[in-house]
Amino acid sequence: MTHVKVCGIREYEHAIAAADAGVDALGFVFAESKRKVSLKQAQSISKRLPDHVKKIGVFVNASREELAESYEFAGLDFVQLHGNESPLFCEQLNLPFIKAFRIKGEDDIDRIKEFENASYYLLDSASGPYQGGNGTQFNWEFLNEKEVDHNKLILAGGLNQDNLQKAIEIVQPTMVDVSSGVETNGIKDIHKIKRFIGLAKQF
Ligand SMILES: O=C(O)c1ccccc1NCC(=O)[C@H](O)[C@H](O)COP(=O)(O)O
């Protein structure tokens, strides 16, 4: 069964609806974004959620100090790194981390090898103006010839209820990540969240 992460959570009612529908992880964006939350907002949501739902903080080129403080303050289980964080920076972090990769071509997938101590690798699209959450898809076929540990693979980028089944069949990730695909007019939509989670759990 494929695990599900819903990213860009800003409201408790969306978080608890996702938790009740069986979500495995929720993402709080601390980087510059229309989905940005404060540490206090994230903490207030995070502490009311069940322990089995993993809380993930999303960052772009944050300092070690910011990552460590945010991890503690907001009760995070992982930090998710969407910037140019180097393998050395990640190795010395001493926090459970997910490294995000923006995939333009097959070669971008080879960079995963440099981050062996990542808990997960999140593959996202490179198209769109932001470092993540663009609602755009990359070519999943790029993974075809690659030796990647699928138990550590999170697929992101433009997923929605219409392309989810095909995405899971082609990529076989351990987890799928969605943000734009469960929004209506830029706001999380509880019906879409529930439908997406229910669908992912069938595969
Ligand atoms: O969601 C954002 O606004 C964001 C901004 C800056 C860095 C990362 C961001 N999101 C990270 C995620 O994990 C998203 O869920 C992922 O990029 C997929 O988003 P989408 O294509 O909208 O489903």
The ligand as an SDF file (V2000), in Angstrom:
LIG
                    3D

 23 23  0  0  0  0  0  0  0  0999 V2000
    4.3690   23.9910   -1.4530 O   0  0  0  0  0  0  0  0  0  0  0  0
    5.0770   25.0030   -1.5260 C   0  0  0  0  0  0  0  0  0  0  0  0
    4.5810   26.1230   -1.6480 O   0  0  0  0  0  0  0  0  0  0  0  0
    6.5780   24.8690   -1.4700 C   0  0  0  0  0  0  0  0  0  0  0  0
    7.3550   26.0190   -1.5570 C   0  0  0  0  0  0  0  0  0  0  0  0
    8.7360   25.9290   -1.4970 C   0  0  0  0  0  0  0  0  0  0  0  0
    9.3470   24.6990   -1.3800 C   0  0  0  0  0  0  0  0  0  0  0  0
    8.5860   23.5400   -1.3100 C   0  0  0  0  0  0  0  0  0  0  0  0
    7.2090   23.5970   -1.3580 C   0  0  0  0  0  0  0  0  0  0  0  0
    6.4310   22.4440   -1.3250 N   0  0  0  0  0  0  0  0  0  0  0  0
    6.9820   21.1440   -1.1380 C   0  0  0  0  0  0  0  0  0  0  0  0
    6.1310   19.9360   -1.3060 C   0  0  0  0  0  0  0  0  0  0  0  0
    6.4080   18.9170   -0.6850 O   0  0  0  0  0  0  0  0  0  0  0  0
    4.9960   19.8790   -2.3190 C   0  0  0  0  0  0  0  0  0  0  0  0
    3.9960   19.0480   -1.8290 O   0  0  0  0  0  0  0  0  0  0  0  0
    5.5460   19.2640   -3.5940 C   0  0  0  0  0  0  0  0  0  0  0  0
    6.4220   20.1930   -4.1510 O   0  0  0  0  0  0  0  0  0  0  0  0
    4.4260   18.9270   -4.6020 C   0  0  0  0  0  0  0  0  0  0  0  0
    3.5950   20.0190   -4.8340 O   0  0  0  0  0  0  0  0  0  0  0  0
    2.4410   19.9440   -5.9440 P   0  0  0  0  0  0  0  0  0  0  0  0
    3.0820   19.7820   -7.2680 O   0  0  0  0  0  0  0  0  0  0  0  0
    1.7260   21.2370   -5.7970 O   0  0  0  0  0  0  0  0  0  0  0  0
    1.5550   18.7830   -5.5880 O   0  0  0  0  0  0  0  0  0  0  0  0
  1  2  2  0
  2  3  1  0
  2  4  1  0
  4  5  1  0
  4  9  2  0
  5  6  2  0
  6  7  1  0
  7  8  2  0
  8  9  1  0
  9 10  1  0
 10 11  1  0
 11 12  1  0
 12 13  2  0
 12 14  1  0
 14 15  1  0
 14 16  1  0
 16 17  1  0
 16 18  1  0
 18 19  1  0
 19 20  1  0
 20 21  2  0
 20 22  1  0
 20 23  1  0
M  END
$$$$
